[in-house]
Amino acid sequence: MAPISGMSFEATETDGLPAALMLRAAATSSFGMTLADARQPDHPLLYANDAFTAMTGYDAREVVGQNCRFLQGPETDPESVAKIRQTLKSGVASTVLLLNYRKDGSRFWNRFQLSPVNDDAGKLCAYLGMQVDITEEIDRIGMENERQKLETLGRVAGGVAHELNNALQPILLYAELLADEDARNPAMLNQCSKGIFENARFASDVVNQVLSFARRDSSSNLVYDARTIIGEAVDFAAEYLPSSIVFDRQGFEPGGPLDGKQIKINRTGLLQVMTNLFKNAADATRDKGRIVVTLWLSGDPAARSGHSDDPQNYVVISIADNGHGIESKTLKHIFEPFYTTKAPGEGTGLGLSTIYGIVERWGGRIAAHSTPGKGTTFRVLVPITSNA
Ligand SMILES: Cc1cc2nc3c(=O)[nH]c(=O)nc-3n(C[C@H](O)[C@H](O)[C@H](O)COP(=O)(O)O)c2cc1C
């Protein structure tokens, strides 16, 4: 067992359990376990179990008496270390993920849990640290992310190729017709130029949407009064809704928590977001349902569910329909490029991925919740830039 030096605690019976047995349990634990003296300056280690020494490559004799920061190195995140410092100060237990270094210099991911230990008088006397090497888990997540990225990239490339091909085929056909001098007549020329124009414009739209998704440029964002600009965009998008849709809006009245709140966005992007979400909502109800747009502030205590513990305040735009809803297995993919549930030719599958990119560029977020058979709600969160 690793040495326990300078330990001024009595190894007596505790609640009927011999302390020696508890120490043996700690020694054989598969988690790294360390105990540091809270009463000594710089909290030297009093104890390190075998799992800790196996994980780090250090001998227990080398680490006892040292502060455990010897495991840190150039790429250890200073914010995680600051969180440990905060725990030491506040006495409130915490868990952090740390990049640590073994004795041989190799790196490992340490899921580190730190908790204070009090003596019988309730006075802080030690800190208990528990270490778990989760490098394999992190690598697996990284590989899975990479795999998903490649899959998405493949879908994007395939989708772009498919859409552009769809546009190019008729353009080639019209070009061939134009080349045939004998067939040329005003009606044919008119039809060809119209066909070429429409298909070229479709191809250009596809390219622009892909570019808009890929670009991470927020330079065209400007500051607007939140309620006014969102109201305008909602008016604009509602114009295109079929008259058979029942449309309702809530939270747009002046005199509420949104008064004076500003957001930094690009106007065209907002119009695109609203138009797209309204069109999807209308399609989901087969143009016969109800769409409700609600506006609120995420920090508003009167606001309904959906606000996060993020200290940043957001304007939340919720677009709810009572359409057919979306299955959860589909919901997971809806913001991916070229993922579409619509029939071929009905949609490019770029709409939601494009607006996802737009909202991200504002520093905002978009999420969807759905109950199949009952409807879908999209929530767009736009960060407040001023509380004027
Ligand atoms: C019991 C105990 C175990 C610790 N174990 C680790 C560890 O496994 N890895 C690590 O990077 N830091 C560990 N630390 C944190 C560092 O020892 C140190 O407290 C931290 O770096 C913050 O202090 P500093 O800013 O003075 O370095 C541990 C601390 C204590 C009290």
The ligand as an SDF file (V2000), in Angstrom:
LIG
                    3D

 31 33  0  0  0  0  0  0  0  0999 V2000
   -6.3000   15.8660   -3.3430 C   0  0  0  0  0  0  0  0  0  0  0  0
   -5.9470   16.6030   -4.5900 C   0  0  0  0  0  0  0  0  0  0  0  0
   -5.7280   15.8890   -5.7360 C   0  0  0  0  0  0  0  0  0  0  0  0
   -5.4040   16.5490   -6.9390 C   0  0  0  0  0  0  0  0  0  0  0  0
   -5.2370   15.8230   -8.0720 N   0  0  0  0  0  0  0  0  0  0  0  0
   -4.9680   16.4540   -9.2250 C   0  0  0  0  0  0  0  0  0  0  0  0
   -4.8150   15.7200  -10.4310 C   0  0  0  0  0  0  0  0  0  0  0  0
   -4.9750   14.5180  -10.4940 O   0  0  0  0  0  0  0  0  0  0  0  0
   -4.5070   16.4130  -11.5600 N   0  0  0  0  0  0  0  0  0  0  0  0
   -4.3570   17.7680  -11.5660 C   0  0  0  0  0  0  0  0  0  0  0  0
   -4.0720   18.3430  -12.6070 O   0  0  0  0  0  0  0  0  0  0  0  0
   -4.5310   18.4950  -10.4430 N   0  0  0  0  0  0  0  0  0  0  0  0
   -4.8220   17.8790   -9.2790 C   0  0  0  0  0  0  0  0  0  0  0  0
   -4.9990   18.6110   -8.1270 N   0  0  0  0  0  0  0  0  0  0  0  0
   -4.9870   20.0860   -8.1970 C   0  0  0  0  0  0  0  0  0  0  0  0
   -3.6330   20.7140   -7.9350 C   0  0  0  0  0  0  0  0  0  0  0  0
   -2.9630   20.0880   -6.9090 O   0  0  0  0  0  0  0  0  0  0  0  0
   -3.7930   22.2090   -7.5640 C   0  0  0  0  0  0  0  0  0  0  0  0
   -4.6280   22.2930   -6.4630 O   0  0  0  0  0  0  0  0  0  0  0  0
   -4.3840   22.9900   -8.7070 C   0  0  0  0  0  0  0  0  0  0  0  0
   -3.4240   23.0270   -9.7410 O   0  0  0  0  0  0  0  0  0  0  0  0
   -4.7550   24.4330   -8.3310 C   0  0  0  0  0  0  0  0  0  0  0  0
   -3.7300   25.0780   -7.6810 O   0  0  0  0  0  0  0  0  0  0  0  0
   -2.6010   25.9970   -8.4040 P   0  0  0  0  0  0  0  0  0  0  0  0
   -3.3280   27.0110   -9.2030 O   0  0  0  0  0  0  0  0  0  0  0  0
   -1.8270   26.5880   -7.2540 O   0  0  0  0  0  0  0  0  0  0  0  0
   -1.7840   25.0810   -9.2570 O   0  0  0  0  0  0  0  0  0  0  0  0
   -5.2980   17.9670   -6.9380 C   0  0  0  0  0  0  0  0  0  0  0  0
   -5.5180   18.6690   -5.7600 C   0  0  0  0  0  0  0  0  0  0  0  0
   -5.8470   18.0170   -4.5940 C   0  0  0  0  0  0  0  0  0  0  0  0
   -6.0860   18.8020   -3.3380 C   0  0  0  0  0  0  0  0  0  0  0  0
  1  2  1  0
  2  3  1  0
  2 30  2  0
  3  4  2  0
  4  5  1  0
  4 28  1  0
  5  6  2  0
  6  7  1  0
  6 13  1  0
  7  8  2  0
  7  9  1  0
  9 10  1  0
 10 11  2  0
 10 12  1  0
 12 13  2  0
 13 14  1  0
 14 15  1  0
 14 28  1  0
 15 16  1  0
 16 17  1  0
 16 18  1  0
 18 19  1  0
 18 20  1  0
 20 21  1  0
 20 22  1  0
 22 23  1  0
 23 24  1  0
 24 25  2  0
 24 26  1  0
 24 27  1  0
 28 29  2  0
 29 30  1  0
 30 31  1  0
M  END
$$$$
